[in-house]
Amino acid sequence: MQTETRKLLTVICEASLEARVIADVERLGARGYTITEARGKGGRGVRDAGWDRSANVRIEVVCDAPTASAIATHLRDHYYEHFAMILFVADVEVLRAEKFGPGAGRGLP
């Protein structure tokens, strides 16, 4: 089985930011994303999605390292100060690497 390493960028944020974050993610080069509802507790308290105003979403993007870095930097610089948002990045092994950005087949991390 042939795999290549890409980055998994995970964004957990207020559901009210979903459209804005998706627009940013696409503009900054991601080819796709997955969105799911999210619940939990963090620095801004319990986010249980019981009310629309407290709902969270989890946005996952698999892409090359430069794209993940550009997206994470932009989101941090534009949203962290005023919104409930966390970001984390992990290495993932993918099949069909051509689906996940311009690094496909060129040995990019």
N, C-alpha and C positions, 0 to 999 in steps of 0.2 A: 504494500500500500504506500503510495507516494503522497507525502504531505509537505506543506510549507508553513512556515511560521508567519502569523499575522498578529495584529493587536485586537483585543476585544476591549472597546471603550464602553463602559457602563455609566449611564447618567441616571440618577434618581432625583426627580424634581417635582415641583408642584404641577399638577395636571393643567393648571391655567397657562403654563409655559409651553405646553406640548407643540403647538403650531409654530411658535417662534423658534424653539430649539430645533425642530425638524427642518425649518427653512435654513437655519445656520448650518446644520449638519450637511445638507445637500449642497449648499453654496460653497462649503469648504472642501468638497470633493468626495464625500461618502457615496457609494453606489446604492446603498440600501440600509435598512435598519429594522429592528423589531421593537414593538411597544407592548408592554403589559402593565396592568394595574399593580401598584405596590402599596404595602402597608408596613409600618414599623415605628420605631422610636429613636429619636436622635436629639441633637442639640436644640432643636426647636420644638421638642415635645413629641407626643404620640401623633402619628399621622395614620389614621385608621380608615380613611375614605368613607366614613359614615356620613359626611356632609360633602357636597361638591367642593366647597372652599378648602377642605382639608385633604382632598384626594391627591395622591401621588401617582406618577408614572415611572416606569423603568424603561429607558431607551438604550438598546444595545446596538453597537455598530462594530462590525468586523471590517478592518481596513489595514492599509500599510502604516508603518510607524510615523512617517511625516504627516499623513492625514490625521491620525489619532492625536498627534501633538498639536496640530493646528486647531482642531476642534476643541480639545481640552483647554488650551490657552485662551481661546476666544470665549468659551462658556465661563471659565473662571473670571476673566476680566470684565465680562458684561453682566453676570448674574449673581455671583457669589455674595456680594455685599448686601443685596436687597431681597434675595429669595432663598427658600430652603432648597438646596441642591448639593449633591455630592457627586464626585466623579472618581472612577478608578479604572486602571488599565491593567490588563493581563496578557501574557503571551498565550496564543492558542494555535493549535495545529489544524490546518484546514485541508480539505480535499477540494479540487476544482478552484485553485487559488486565483484563476483568472476572474472569478466573480467578485473579488475583494479589492480591486484597485490596481493602480498602475505598477505596483511592485511585482506583479505576477510574473514569474519566470525569469526575473532578473536578479535573484538572490538578495533582494531587500528584506530587511527584518520586518 
